Structure formats: structure tokens, C-alpha cells
Amino acid sequence: PCALLQTRMQSLQPDPKAQYRGVYEALKRMVLTEGLWRPLRGINVTVLGAGPAHAMYFACYENMKKSLSDVFQQGGNSHLANGIAGSVATLLHDAVMNPAEVVKQRLQMFNSPYTSVLGCVRAVQRTEGFGAFYRSYTTQLTMNVPFQAIHFITYELLQEHLNPRREYNPRSHIVAGAVAGAVAAAATTPLDVCKTLLNTQENTALSSLNIRGHLSGMANAFSTVYQLGGVPGFFKGVQARVIYQMPSTAIAWSVYEFFKYFLTKHTLEKRT
């Protein structure tokens, strides 16, 4: 639900019926006017992409973190290595998730003409071509590389203080994951607003500036957001984004650390 609220609240020129003053009001009005299940729209396409994307994401991060830490700080924990490993892992993750994100956000827009995932995929492919699914890929990377760098560095930094022995500690993983997600989300909100504009191609917003065709590129997105909303426009939906990211990153790290602990323990028991 928070992902849908974030998409709606980042709309630069929303329909008068979809103008919200806050997260709670947006959720309440959405349920009352569009139905109880509307906040969950687009979740199926996210679930389909999230599995393989996160598998590659954490596998790449763990391997690169170990290799780079030995280079930068032999036997220690290098924050530079953590940031670089997280950034590289993002390249693989976003290659899978970007098309899913395009479809999800188009389904989530107010009065979306799309009624299903498959219908949206076919319509976008037919009218805009395959490139539409990766139109925001460079913008996504421009946003997610700093996001993941901040995210991983903050998480590892907090782990050093909350869990210095680096043992399996669910509470420390949840707290560190949530705080890391919140910090990274708030810092990269302006980039996310631009990504949402590129993904949704808001007709009302583009028409008001006499922009014909499809908007592409980070520079054009930044310029368009500034013309339509000024500096405050870059922070539209920041509350929903932080609320969405906190449980998301907390759950992701908790699940990852649990299976890392479980598999490591199982491997050691087999060896002994």
C-alpha cells in the first residue's frame, strides 16, 4: 500500500480527485472511493520480480564485500567496500526489477487505463516499444546506486554498534535495516520523483509544458519536475517513501541474515 501511495503522491499534476494532503488521508480516500483492494494493486508483478532480483542482489553483495574488504582493509570491515559492493549488486537487481517497476507504477496511477499486468505489458510494448520498460533504467541506477551505497554503509555501521560481535541477532538486524532504509530513502527522494515521472509519463503534466512525445533522461526529468513543482516538487511523497522503505529493508535484512546464519550453521555441522 505504501508503494502505491508513494506513486500517487509523487504525481506532479494529479487529478483533483487524487490530490492528497497526507499519507493517512490518501489511504482512507483510496479505500473509500476505489475499493479495499486498490492499495494492493501491482503487488503481483512486484512479487514476480523480487525473488530472482534479490537472490542476485545479496549473492553479488556478499561476494564482492568479502573480496573488496580484503583489498581495502585486510581482515576488517571496510565501509568503502560495502558501498561499492552494494552499488554493483544494484546493477543486477535493477535489470530485473525495472520492467516490473514500470508496469507496477502504471497500474497504480489514478484512473489507470490498464486492468491487468499482462494487459499493461502488451499495451506498452505495442504503443511505446520494448525500450519503454528500460526508459528509466539509467535514472533508476542514478537513484539506486547512491541509495544502496547509503543503505549498506548505514546498515553495516549500525551493526558495528548494535551487534559488534556480528552474531545472528534478529533485533539488531531489524533496527539497523529499518534505520538504514529510512536514511537512504529520504536522501534519494528527489531522484525517485524523477524516476516516477519517467515511468508514468504523466500526460497532464507533460501537456501543461507543451512537451510532445515521451520524456526521457535524468536531465529532462529534473528540469520538468522543477518547472512543475519547484524545489518542494522533488520531495513529494517523501513520507510515504520512508514509511515504505523502513519495513521493506527491515524484513529484507532479517530474512537474509536468518538464512545466512541457518545455512552457515548447517554447513559447519555437516563438516564436523
C-alpha positions in Angstrom: 0.0 0.0 0.0 2.8 2.5 0.8 4.4 1.9 -2.6 1.1 2.8 -4.3 0.7 5.9 -2.0 4.2 6.9 -2.9 3.5 6.7 -6.6 0.2 8.7 -6.3 1.8 11.3 -4.1 4.7 11.8 -6.4 2.4 12.7 -9.3 3.3 16.2 -10.4 -0.2 17.2 -11.7 -2.6 14.8 -10.2 -6.3 14.6 -11.0 -8.3 16.8 -8.5 -9.8 13.5 -7.1 -6.3 12.2 -6.4 -4.8 15.2 -4.5 -3.8 14.2 -1.0 -2.6 16.2 2.0 -1.0 13.2 3.8 -0.4 9.5 3.8 -3.4 8.7 6.1 -5.8 10.8 4.1 -4.6 9.3 0.8 -5.1 5.7 2.1 -8.5 6.5 3.5 -9.8 8.2 0.4 -8.3 5.5 -1.8 -10.1 2.7 0.1 -13.4 4.6 0.2 -13.5 5.6 -3.4 -11.6 2.9 -5.2 -12.2 -0.2 -3.0 -10.5 -2.1 -0.2 -8.0 -3.9 -2.5 -6.9 -0.9 -4.5 -3.8 -0.2 -2.3 -2.5 -3.7 -3.2 -2.7 -3.1 -6.9 0.6 -4.0 -8.7 1.8 -6.2 -5.9 1.7 -9.3 -8.1 4.2 -8.0 -10.6 6.5 -6.9 -7.7 6.4 -10.4 -6.2 7.3 -12.0 -9.6 10.4 -9.9 -10.0 11.5 -9.6 -6.4 12.6 -13.2 -5.9 15.2 -13.5 -8.6 16.2 -9.9 -8.3 17.0 -10.1 -4.6 18.7 -13.5 -5.0 21.3 -12.0 -7.4 21.4 -8.8 -5.3 22.5 -10.4 -2.0 24.7 -13.0 -3.6 26.6 -10.3 -5.5 26.8 -8.1 -2.4 28.2 -10.8 -0.1 30.9 -12.0 -2.6 32.0 -8.5 -3.5 32.0 -7.3 0.1 34.4 -10.1 1.1 36.7 -9.6 -1.8 36.9 -5.8 -1.6 37.2 -5.8 2.2 40.4 -7.9 1.9 41.8 -5.3 -0.6 40.9 -2.1 1.3 41.2 -3.3 4.9 42.7 -6.8 5.4 40.8 -8.7 8.0 38.5 -5.8 8.7 35.2 -4.3 7.7 35.6 -1.6 5.0 32.7 0.8 4.6 34.1 1.7 1.1 33.9 -2.0 0.2 30.3 -2.2 1.5 29.3 0.8 -0.5 30.9 -0.4 -3.8 29.5 -4.0 -3.3 26.0 -2.6 -2.8 26.3 -0.4 -5.8 27.4 -3.2 -8.1 24.7 -5.5 -6.8 22.2 -2.8 -7.7 23.1 -3.2 -11.4 21.9 -6.8 -11.5 18.9 -6.1 -9.2 17.5 -3.2 -11.3 18.0 -5.0 -14.6 15.3 -7.4 -13.4 13.1 -5.0 -11.4 13.0 -2.0 -13.8 10.4 -3.5 -16.1 8.3 -4.7 -13.1 8.5 -1.2 -11.6 7.3 0.4 -14.9 4.2 -2.0 -15.0 3.5 -1.6 -11.3 3.6 2.2 -11.3 1.4 2.4 -14.4 -1.2 0.2 -12.7 -1.0 2.3 -9.6 -1.8 5.7 -11.2 -5.2 7.2 -10.6 -7.6 6.3 -13.4 -5.1 3.9 -14.9 -6.2 2.6 -18.3 -4.6 -0.8 -17.5 -6.6 -3.5 -15.8 -4.0 -6.3 -15.6 -0.3 -6.9 -15.6 -0.4 -8.8 -18.9 -2.6 -6.1 -20.5 -0.3 -3.4 -19.4 2.8 -5.2 -20.7 1.1 -5.7 -24.1 -0.2 -2.2 -24.4 3.2 -0.6 -23.5 5.0 -2.9 -25.9 2.6 -2.1 -28.7 2.4 1.6 -28.3 5.9 2.5 -26.9 8.1 -0.4 -27.8 10.3 -2.6 -25.6 12.5 0.4 -24.7 9.7 1.8 -22.6 10.4 -0.8 -19.9 14.0 0.5 -19.6 13.4 4.2 -20.2 14.0 4.9 -16.6 16.8 2.3 -16.1 19.7 4.9 -16.1 17.6 7.1 -13.8 16.8 4.1 -11.6 20.5 3.4 -11.3 21.3 7.1 -10.7 18.9 6.8 -7.8 19.6 3.3 -6.6 23.4 3.4 -6.7 23.6 6.2 -4.1 20.5 4.7 -2.3 22.2 1.3 -1.9 25.6 2.8 -1.0 24.0 4.8 1.8 21.8 1.9 2.7 24.6 -0.7 3.1 27.1 1.7 4.7 24.5 2.8 7.3 23.4 -0.8 7.9 27.0 -2.1 8.5 27.8 1.0 10.6 24.8 0.4 12.8 25.7 -3.3 13.1 29.2 -2.4 14.4 27.5 -0.5 17.3 24.4 -2.7 17.9 26.0 -6.1 17.2 29.8 -5.7 17.4 30.4 -9.5 17.5 28.4 -9.8 14.3 26.3 -12.7 15.6 22.8 -13.6 14.5 20.7 -11.1 16.4 17.2 -10.5 14.9 16.5 -7.3 16.9 19.7 -5.6 15.7 19.0 -6.7 12.1 15.5 -5.3 12.2 16.5 -1.9 13.7 19.6 -1.5 11.6 17.7 -2.4 8.4 14.8 -0.1 9.2 17.0 2.9 10.0 19.3 2.3 7.0 16.3 2.2 4.7 14.8 5.4 6.1 18.0 7.3 5.8 18.7 6.2 2.3 15.0 6.7 1.2 14.9 10.3 2.5 18.2 11.2 0.9 17.3 9.9 -2.6 13.6 11.1 -2.8 14.4 13.7 -5.5 15.8 11.1 -7.7 12.7 8.8 -7.1 10.3 11.6 -8.1 12.2 11.9 -11.4 12.0 8.1 -11.9 8.3 8.1 -11.2 7.8 10.8 -13.8 9.8 8.8 -16.4 7.9 5.6 -15.6 4.4 7.0 -15.7 4.9 9.7 -18.4 2.1 11.8 -16.8 0.1 13.2 -19.7 -1.4 16.1 -17.8 2.0 17.2 -16.5 3.7 16.9 -19.9 0.9 18.6 -21.8 1.0 21.6 -19.4 4.5 22.3 -20.5 3.8 21.6 -24.2 6.0 18.5 -24.2 5.2 16.2 -27.0 6.2 12.6 -27.2 7.8 10.7 -24.3 10.1 12.2 -21.7 13.5 10.6 -21.4 16.7 11.1 -19.5 17.5 12.3 -16.0 18.3 15.9 -17.1 14.9 16.3 -18.8 13.1 14.7 -15.8 14.9 17.1 -13.3 14.0 20.1 -15.5 10.4 19.0 -15.8 9.9 18.4 -12.1 11.5 21.8 -11.2 9.2 23.6 -13.7 6.1 22.0 -12.4 6.8 21.9 -8.6 9.9 23.9 -7.8 12.3 22.6 -5.1 9.3 21.2 -3.0 8.4 19.1 -6.0 11.5 17.0 -5.6 10.3 15.9 -2.1 6.8 14.9 -3.0 5.9 11.6 -1.3 8.9 11.6 1.0 6.8 10.4 4.0 5.3 7.5 2.1 8.7 6.6 0.6 10.3 6.4 4.1 7.3 4.5 5.6 7.5 2.1 2.7 11.3 1.5 2.8 11.6 1.1 6.6 9.7 -2.2 6.9 10.9 -3.3 3.5 14.6 -3.1 4.3 14.0 -4.4 7.9 12.3 -7.5 6.5 14.8 -8.0 3.8 17.8 -7.9 6.1 16.1 -10.0 8.7 15.3 -12.8 6.2 18.8 -12.5 4.6 20.6 -12.7 8.0 18.5 -15.6 9.1 19.2 -17.7 6.1 22.8 -16.7 6.1 23.0 -17.9 9.8 21.0 -21.0 9.1 23.0 -22.1 6.0 26.3 -21.3 7.7 25.4 -23.3 10.8 24.1 -26.2 8.7 27.4 -26.2 6.6 29.6 -26.2 9.8 27.5 -29.1 11.3 28.0 -31.2 8.2 31.7 -30.6 8.3 32.0 -31.6 11.9 
